[in-house]
């Protein structure tokens, strides 16, 4: 008699499949929809276009609406997420965000973008993935962890309000939580979608919706598995800082550690980007032939990994997943990432002009 499906597929396998699903959506969006944080910043500051930044805004707004829809239905408790369960440290968000944004500018891509480019055959991004993944674990649980804990100790919330904007507003105003979340998410979506550039490129709305679906599906699926399963699995959605290191560790020691949502998510982005590059006919092998560029990318990736740990997330982790829950840290970290990236881009452009 064949074994039951539950005997063949554990809860950890299900979370990995869930991560793979959302990761594929994110990978396809990166390659086909040109969804990229650094690209959005470059377009806004130097390209005279706000379309890709508006895509980020639409994705954030839709993800907030979807996440608070899950909360309203009782399918998801946001306090189970680390973004609302850890006491917010403004200085850590600002410092980590600035470091991450600056490192992203030096590298030319974030962790998510590096995986997506690797799916298109860019071997330079492979170096960034490795360096960022290792540097993240060095600061998170390696030799620099005690120093990080000394300065920015991540203290769990035990008796105060969850570290969420909607939670604090609900407490102060005496209103229900979900209407506040719907109002904020709807306002962000409306502000982002109303613009000539979006009207001229309506496909951007669809790509933003796919990104939001990936984020919301992570919360919905992992919450369901944690609630109904037998294994202790975390309630998570997509992020690409610590999950890079976790994927590297699993690749090397997979027989000793269970597979996770993070491994599925990272693998999914690579697979989705690979499929997207084949669809567009853009797959080609690329390598770095300039030692100075390689050095800059390695340094940038190391800085990104450090910043992501301090800020508890990257452009996707804080800029989408945490933002979808209206975490107190999300807007501060996201704005700090933008400021750090703007500084790094300005430095690079000024340096190029001087060299010329």
ABEGO torsion letter per residue (X at the ends): XBBBAAAABBAAAAAAAAAAAAAAAAAAAAAAAGBBAAAAAAAAAAAGBAAAAAAAAAAAAAAAAAAAAAAAAGABBAAABAAAABBBBAAAAAAAAAAAAAAAAAAGBBAAAAAAAAAAGBAAAAAAAAAAAAAAAAAAABAAAAAAAAABBBBBBAABBBBBAAAAAAAAAGBBAAAAAAAAAAAAAAAAABBAAAAABAAAAAAAAAAAAAAAAAAAAAAAAAAABABBBBBBBBBBBAAAAAAAAAAAAAAABBBBAAAAAAAAAAAAAAAAAAAAGABBBBBBABAAAAAAAAAAAAAAAAAAAAAGEBAAAAAAAAAAAGBAAAAAAAAAAAAAAAAAAAAAAAAAAAAX
